[in-house]
Amino acid sequence: MILNAQERVVLESIAERGEDMVARAVSWCGVNSGSRNLAGLKTTHDLLAQVWSRALPEALLESVALADSFEIGADGRESANRHTPSLLISLRPEAPVQVVLTGHYDTVFPAASPFQAVTIREDGALNGPGIADMKGGISVMLATLEAFERYEACRSVGWRVLLSPDEEIGSLASAPILARIGRLGHVGMTYEPALADGTLAGARKGSGNFHVRVAGRSAHAGRAFHEGRNAITAAARIAGALDALNGARDGVTVNVARIDGGSALNVVPDIAVARFNVRFPDADGARWLEGAIAGACRCGEGDGLSVSLHGGLTRAAKPLNGAQTALLGAVRNVGALLGQDIGWKPSGGVCEGNNLFAVGLPNVDTLGVRGGDIHSDAEFAWPESFVERAQLSALMLIKMASGEIDAVGLRAMMEASA
């Protein structure tokens, strides 16, 4: 690969707009969009729709309604969670090469959080809610496409962008749309933050969230103790059996995070809910877990106690197969043209890249800004990385348009390994 004159013009246009990219992200971070803050999410959705439609007027922008997702409350009852719409922006769906770009506009910071604005640290880093994860990434994505659309050969590449409001809580509502557009693409590009030095995520484990509802029988702990059936102790037995799964299979972990239930100390509790998260390295690990979880739940059943399992494996594992290795190698080559040393390493975290991989789309999922300490009030991003990462993504798209990155071949390689 080499850089030609026109490619340099595109890259220079990104460099000229670096301050605008940063300012745009900083302004978005000033609107709280915690995953449960529907008002803030709606405001953010509308801001993004306005900015994207103005920046890319030829693209089709759609607000896609999401179905409710469901959860089990501390009282054991199922309740619905509403979600604001996803934004789907698309251009040239008929082009021979199709790229899917994804990101999320929710953050982990609730409306009541004191962490609500971006400041500048003494070392120059930006510190703020979502500046890395991932309002900074959304700004990079937009700058990438703005610049790419100035490239004369851009018409050989079509693209779809999905911006969703629920990634931080598992993408349960947006998962069907991710799957649908993932099946239509050849390569995926997701804008989670890279590590502070620019390292990408390579292989990712899969993940699942579960809620075990145990129903027993309430009774007075003094007068009629033996008539009761204690749901909390049954949930504790299940929790112990789940915890015992750790170490039983390589790469599989089970984190029992919480048990809800009970009331007054003189009442045998009739409802308990145990909550846990699982991680697994591959499809075989996922299948093993499903059987092991069912076995653990049986520890709480019988003698007037009933158990129901809710939730599931929400994101498939994303192993480093041949297609993924080839795509990451192509990103490394593009980075070298820009003087960026691109590396990658495994991650136990999950993201929309897992969803895209599950439907056969090879993808790079840490193309956002360089930063760190995400999900905390120390979250930061390096301002110079906005230009760096937008140039990396734009040049990737350019090389897909020229055929120097064989996007169609990468998808075929992925399908052959399935």
Secondary structure per residue as TSV (DSSP state, phi and psi in degrees):
chain	resnum	aa	ss	phi	psi
A	1	M	-	360.0	143.4
A	2	I	-	-135.2	166.5
A	3	L	-	-100.8	125.3
A	4	N	-	-98.5	177.9
A	5	A	H	-63.6	-41.6
A	6	Q	H	-67.8	-37.7
A	7	E	H	-62.0	-39.1
A	8	R	H	-63.7	-36.5
A	9	V	H	-63.0	-43.3
A	10	V	H	-61.4	-45.5
A	11	L	H	-65.0	-39.0
A	12	E	H	-65.8	-34.2
A	13	S	H	-64.6	-31.9
A	14	I	H	-69.6	-45.3
A	15	A	H	-58.8	-36.6
A	16	E	T	-68.0	-19.3
A	17	R	T	-110.6	19.1
A	18	G	H	-58.6	-45.3
A	19	E	H	-64.4	-37.9
A	20	D	H	-63.6	-40.5
A	21	M	H	-58.9	-46.8
A	22	V	H	-66.1	-47.5
A	23	A	H	-60.1	-38.9
A	24	R	H	-61.0	-46.9
A	25	A	H	-64.9	-41.7
A	26	V	H	-60.2	-41.4
A	27	S	H	-65.2	-39.6
A	28	W	H	-64.7	-36.4
A	29	C	H	-66.3	-20.3
A	30	G	T	-74.8	-5.9
A	31	V	S	-108.8	116.7
A	32	N	-	-65.8	128.8
A	33	S	-	-134.6	47.2
A	34	G	B	-56.1	149.8
A	35	S	T	-58.1	-22.7
A	36	R	T	-105.0	0.3
A	37	N	-	-90.8	85.7
A	38	L	H	-62.7	-36.8
A	39	A	H	-65.6	-45.7
A	40	G	H	-66.7	-37.0
A	41	L	H	-65.1	-40.4
A	42	K	H	-64.2	-41.7
A	43	T	H	-62.4	-43.1
A	44	T	H	-65.3	-44.1
A	45	H	H	-53.1	-47.7
A	46	D	H	-67.7	-38.5
A	47	L	H	-61.6	-46.6
A	48	L	H	-64.1	-42.8
A	49	A	H	-59.7	-42.3
A	50	Q	H	-64.8	-47.0
A	51	V	H	-67.0	-44.8
A	52	W	H	-67.9	-39.7
A	53	S	H	-68.0	-33.5
A	54	R	H	-72.2	-38.2
A	55	A	H	-75.1	-33.0
A	56	L	-	-130.3	69.2
A	57	P	T	-64.8	-21.6
A	58	E	T	-78.7	-16.3
A	59	A	S	-80.1	153.7
A	60	L	E	-88.2	121.8
A	61	L	E	-110.9	124.4
A	62	E	E	-125.1	140.3
A	63	S	E	-98.8	112.3
A	64	V	E	-102.5	114.3
A	65	A	-	-64.6	142.4
A	66	L	-	-110.0	143.5
A	67	A	-	-70.6	158.5
A	68	D	-	-64.2	150.6
A	69	S	E	-108.2	167.1
A	70	F	E	-129.9	149.4
A	71	E	E	-144.0	161.7
A	72	I	E	-99.9	122.4
A	73	G	-	-78.1	175.6
A	74	A	T	-63.0	-23.3
A	75	D	T	-86.6	3.1
A	76	G	S	85.3	-0.2
A	77	R	-	-91.8	147.2
A	78	E	E	-84.5	135.2
A	79	S	E	-132.8	154.7
A	80	A	E	-95.2	142.0
A	81	N	E	-110.2	126.8
A	82	R	-	-84.8	158.5
A	83	H	-	-137.6	145.4
A	84	T	-	-73.6	165.3
A	85	P	-	-70.8	158.5
A	86	S	E	-83.5	155.1
A	87	L	E	-103.2	127.7
A	88	L	E	-118.5	117.7
A	89	I	E	-119.2	129.8
A	90	S	E	-141.3	153.9
A	91	L	E	-152.0	134.7
A	92	R	-	58.1	57.9
A	93	P	T	-65.7	-11.4
A	94	E	T	-91.9	-5.5
A	95	A	S	-64.2	152.8
A	96	P	S	-68.8	-24.7
A	97	V	E	-114.4	129.9
A	98	Q	E	-121.2	128.3
A	99	V	E	-118.6	137.0
A	100	V	E	-111.0	123.3
A	101	L	E	-116.1	130.6
A	102	T	E	-132.3	156.2
A	103	G	E	-166.8	174.9
A	104	H	E	-133.1	144.7
A	105	Y	-	-105.9	5.3
A	106	D	-	-88.9	157.9
A	107	T	B	-126.6	175.3
A	108	V	S	-88.5	-0.8
A	109	F	-	-95.9	116.3
A	110	P	-	-70.0	168.8
A	111	A	T	-58.8	-31.0
A	112	A	T	-85.4	-1.6
A	113	S	-	-63.3	141.6
A	114	P	S	-75.4	-8.6
A	115	F	-	-92.8	95.7
A	116	Q	-	-131.0	-1.0
A	117	A	S	-149.6	161.2
A	118	V	-	-91.0	134.2
A	119	T	E	-124.6	169.5
A	120	I	E	-110.2	123.7
A	121	R	-	-72.0	167.2
A	122	E	T	-61.5	-29.5
A	123	D	T	-85.6	3.5
A	124	G	S	94.8	-8.6
A	125	A	-	-71.0	148.8
A	126	L	E	-86.1	129.7
A	127	N	E	-119.5	114.9
A	128	G	-	-174.0	165.0
A	129	P	T	-73.5	109.9
A	130	G	T	87.7	3.1
A	131	I	T	-63.4	-32.6
A	132	A	T	-98.2	-42.1
A	133	D	T	-120.4	87.0
A	134	M	T	-144.4	41.2
A	135	K	H	-68.1	-31.0
A	136	G	H	-62.8	-40.0
A	137	G	H	-65.3	-36.8
A	138	I	H	-66.1	-37.9
A	139	S	H	-65.7	-40.2
A	140	V	H	-62.5	-43.1
A	141	M	H	-60.5	-45.2
A	142	L	H	-64.4	-43.7
A	143	A	H	-62.2	-36.8
A	144	T	H	-58.2	-49.9
A	145	L	H	-72.2	-35.9
A	146	E	H	-57.8	-44.8
A	147	A	H	-70.8	-42.4
A	148	F	H	-61.3	-35.4
A	149	E	T	-68.2	-10.1
A	150	R	T	-89.0	-7.9
A	151	Y	S	-82.2	128.1
A	152	E	T	-64.6	-25.2
A	153	A	T	-94.0	13.6
A	154	C	G	-62.3	-22.9
A	155	R	G	-69.0	-9.6
A	156	S	G	-82.0	-5.8
A	157	V	E	-121.1	126.1
A	158	G	E	-103.4	156.8
A	159	W	E	-145.0	153.0
A	160	R	E	-129.2	132.1
A	161	V	E	-113.2	132.5
A	162	L	E	-122.1	122.8
A	163	L	E	-115.2	116.9
A	164	S	E	-117.6	157.9
A	165	P	S	-102.0	11.6
A	166	D	-	-139.0	18.5
A	167	E	G	-64.0	-37.8
A	168	E	G	-70.0	-12.5
A	169	I	G	-116.2	23.7
A	170	G	T	105.3	-1.3
A	171	S	-	58.1	30.2
A	172	L	T	-63.2	-39.4
A	173	A	T	-80.5	-36.2
A	174	S	T	-87.6	-8.8
A	175	A	H	-55.1	-42.6
A	176	P	H	-62.0	-34.5
A	177	I	H	-73.8	-40.3
A	178	L	H	-56.3	-44.0
A	179	A	H	-65.0	-42.3
A	180	R	H	-63.5	-49.4
A	181	I	H	-75.6	-27.0
A	182	G	H	-62.4	-34.9
A	183	R	T	-69.8	-18.1
A	184	L	T	-93.0	-5.4
A	185	G	-	-104.1	168.4
A	186	H	S	-105.4	-34.1
A	187	V	E	-141.0	143.3
A	188	G	E	-111.1	146.4
A	189	M	E	-135.6	115.1
A	190	T	E	-118.3	146.8
A	191	Y	B	-112.2	37.8
A	192	E	-	-61.0	153.6
A	193	P	-	-67.6	143.5
A	194	A	B	-76.6	170.8
A	195	L	-	-66.2	168.5
A	196	A	T	-58.9	-28.1
A	197	D	T	-94.9	5.7
A	198	G	-	94.0	-0.5
A	199	T	-	-62.8	137.5
A	200	L	E	-92.9	160.6
A	201	A	E	-79.6	132.6
A	202	G	E	-96.6	-106.7
A	203	A	E	-69.1	144.1
A	204	R	E	-126.5	142.2
A	205	K	-	-72.5	162.5
A	206	G	E	-89.8	171.0
A	207	S	E	-147.0	157.0
A	208	G	E	-154.6	148.1
A	209	N	E	-119.4	133.1
A	210	F	E	-130.6	151.2
A	211	H	E	-132.1	123.3
A	212	V	E	-105.3	116.1
A	213	R	E	-96.1	124.2
A	214	V	E	-112.4	125.9
A	215	A	E	-111.9	125.3
A	216	G	-	-119.9	-138.1
A	217	R	B	-140.5	128.0
A	218	S	-	-77.5	146.5
A	219	A	E	-161.4	158.4
A	220	H	E	-70.0	131.4
A	221	A	T	-70.4	-16.7
A	222	G	T	-102.5	-52.3
A	223	R	T	-74.6	-35.0
A	224	A	S	-141.0	41.4
A	225	F	G	-54.4	-43.1
A	226	H	G	-74.0	-10.3
A	227	E	G	-82.6	-17.3
A	228	G	-	-82.4	161.0
A	229	R	B	-131.6	110.3
A	230	N	-	-79.0	109.8
A	231	A	H	-71.9	-31.4
A	232	I	H	-69.4	-43.2
A	233	T	H	-66.6	-33.5
A	234	A	H	-66.3	-41.6
A	235	A	H	-63.4	-35.1
A	236	A	H	-66.7	-37.2
A	237	R	H	-63.2	-42.8
A	238	I	H	-62.2	-43.7
A	239	A	H	-60.4	-40.8
A	240	G	H	-64.7	-40.6
A	241	A	H	-66.6	-36.9
A	242	L	H	-65.9	-44.3
A	243	D	H	-62.9	-32.3
A	244	A	T	-68.0	-13.0
A	245	L	T	-72.2	-21.6
A	246	N	T	-64.4	130.1
A	247	G	T	90.7	-8.4
A	248	A	S	-81.3	-19.7
A	249	R	S	-148.3	134.6
A	250	D	T	-57.4	129.9
A	251	G	T	82.5	-4.8
A	252	V	-	-98.6	130.7
A	253	T	E	-131.4	148.6
A	254	V	E	-129.3	119.0
A	255	N	E	-110.5	105.9
A	256	V	E	-78.3	112.8
A	257	A	E	-99.5	-25.3
A	258	R	E	-168.9	145.8
A	259	I	E	-127.8	123.0
A	260	D	E	-104.8	151.1
A	261	G	E	145.1	169.6
A	262	G	-	88.7	165.7
A	263	S	-	-147.9	-116.1
A	264	A	S	-68.6	151.5
A	265	L	T	-68.0	-17.4
A	266	N	T	-99.7	20.3
A	267	V	E	-123.6	127.8
A	268	V	E	-69.1	122.7
A	269	P	-	-73.2	134.1
A	270	D	-	-101.6	-9.2
A	271	I	E	-135.3	136.8
A	272	A	E	-146.0	148.7
A	273	V	E	-130.7	118.2
A	274	A	E	-100.5	135.7
A	275	R	E	-122.5	137.1
A	276	F	E	-152.0	157.4
A	277	N	E	-118.4	146.0
A	278	V	E	-125.3	150.6
A	279	R	E	-130.7	146.0
A	280	F	E	-151.4	148.9
A	281	P	S	-87.6	-17.1
A	282	D	S	-162.2	177.9
A	283	A	H	-65.1	-35.2
A	284	D	H	-64.3	-40.0
A	285	G	H	-63.3	-36.8
A	286	A	H	-64.3	-44.4
A	287	R	H	-64.4	-40.4
A	288	W	H	-62.0	-42.7
A	289	L	H	-61.7	-42.9
A	290	E	H	-58.3	-42.4
A	291	G	H	-69.1	-40.4
A	292	A	H	-66.9	-37.7
A	293	I	H	-65.0	-43.1
A	294	A	H	-60.1	-39.9
A	295	G	H	-65.1	-40.9
A	296	A	H	-63.7	-37.9
A	297	C	H	-65.9	-26.9
A	298	R	G	-67.2	-17.2
A	299	C	G	-65.9	-18.4
A	300	G	G	-103.3	2.5
A	301	E	-	-92.9	164.0
A	302	G	B	97.0	161.0
A	303	D	T	54.3	49.0
A	304	G	T	85.6	5.5
A	305	L	B	-111.1	136.9
A	306	S	E	-126.5	150.3
A	307	V	E	-129.9	135.0
A	308	S	E	-130.3	138.5
A	309	L	E	-105.9	130.5
A	310	H	E	-125.0	157.8
A	311	G	E	89.8	-158.8
A	312	G	E	166.0	-170.3
A	313	L	E	-80.1	106.8
A	314	T	E	-92.7	-24.1
A	315	R	E	-136.5	125.6
A	316	A	-	-70.3	157.4
A	317	A	-	-66.7	155.8
A	318	K	B	-126.8	77.8
A	319	P	-	-70.6	162.0
A	320	L	-	-87.9	81.9
A	321	N	-	-86.1	-172.2
A	322	G	H	-63.0	-41.2
A	323	A	H	-66.0	-42.2
A	324	Q	H	-65.1	-41.1
A	325	T	H	-63.7	-42.0
A	326	A	H	-65.3	-41.0
A	327	L	H	-65.6	-44.8
A	328	L	H	-62.7	-36.4
A	329	G	H	-62.7	-39.0
A	330	A	H	-65.0	-39.6
A	331	V	H	-63.4	-41.3
A	332	R	H	-59.9	-42.4
A	333	N	H	-64.4	-40.2
A	334	V	H	-64.6	-43.3
A	335	G	H	-59.3	-38.3
A	336	A	H	-61.7	-35.3
A	337	L	H	-63.6	-25.4
A	338	L	T	-99.5	2.3
A	339	G	T	77.9	18.1
A	340	Q	-	-104.1	127.3
A	341	D	-	-90.1	102.6
A	342	I	-	-97.1	122.7
A	343	G	-	-129.0	176.5
A	344	W	E	-151.4	159.1
A	345	K	E	-151.9	161.1
A	346	P	E	-64.0	155.2
A	347	S	E	-135.8	139.3
A	348	G	S	-83.9	-9.3
A	349	G	-	-78.7	166.6
A	350	V	-	-128.0	161.2
A	351	C	-	-163.1	-170.7
A	352	E	H	-64.0	-22.2
A	353	G	H	-59.2	-33.2
A	354	N	H	-62.6	-43.7
A	355	N	H	-61.8	-42.6
A	356	L	H	-66.9	-41.6
A	357	F	H	-60.0	-37.6
A	358	A	H	-62.4	-24.4
A	359	V	T	-105.1	19.2
A	360	G	T	88.5	18.6
A	361	L	-	-102.5	112.0
A	362	P	-	-64.4	139.3
A	363	N	E	-155.4	154.2
A	364	V	E	-109.7	125.9
A	365	D	-	-116.4	13.8
A	366	T	B	-131.6	53.4
A	367	L	-	-92.7	4.8
A	368	G	S	-77.3	-167.0
A	369	V	-	-65.3	160.2
A	370	R	B	-80.6	129.8
A	371	G	E	-171.0	-160.8
A	372	G	E	-178.3	-175.3
A	373	D	-	53.3	34.6
A	374	I	T	-65.9	157.5
A	375	H	T	67.3	22.5
A	376	S	S	-143.6	167.2
A	377	D	T	-77.1	5.5
A	378	A	T	-99.6	6.2
A	379	E	-	-52.1	134.2
A	380	F	E	-144.3	161.0
A	381	A	E	-142.6	146.7
A	382	W	-	-85.7	122.1
A	383	P	T	-60.6	-33.8
A	384	E	T	-67.1	-18.5
A	385	S	H	-74.8	-16.6
A	386	F	H	-60.1	-48.3
A	387	V	H	-67.1	-45.8
A	388	E	H	-54.1	-48.9
A	389	R	H	-75.7	-33.7
A	390	A	H	-66.4	-38.2
A	391	Q	H	-65.5	-39.6
A	392	L	H	-60.7	-48.6
A	393	S	H	-66.5	-42.9
A	394	A	H	-61.9	-41.5
A	395	L	H	-69.4	-32.5
A	396	M	H	-59.6	-46.7
A	397	L	H	-63.9	-40.1
A	398	I	H	-60.7	-43.6
A	399	K	H	-70.9	-26.5
A	400	M	H	-72.0	-37.3
A	401	A	H	-64.8	-36.4
A	402	S	H	-81.8	-14.4
A	403	G	T	90.0	-2.5
A	404	E	S	-67.2	-28.3
A	405	I	S	-106.7	117.7
A	406	D	-	-86.6	84.9
A	407	A	H	-63.3	-42.5
A	408	V	H	-62.9	-41.7
A	409	G	H	-65.0	-35.0
A	410	L	H	-64.2	-42.3
A	411	R	H	-64.4	-41.0
A	412	A	H	-63.6	-39.2
A	413	M	H	-62.5	-38.7
A	414	M	H	-63.7	-44.8
A	415	E	H	-66.4	-34.7
A	416	A	H	-68.4	-27.2
A	417	S	H	-88.5	-5.9
A	418	A	-	-70.0	360.0
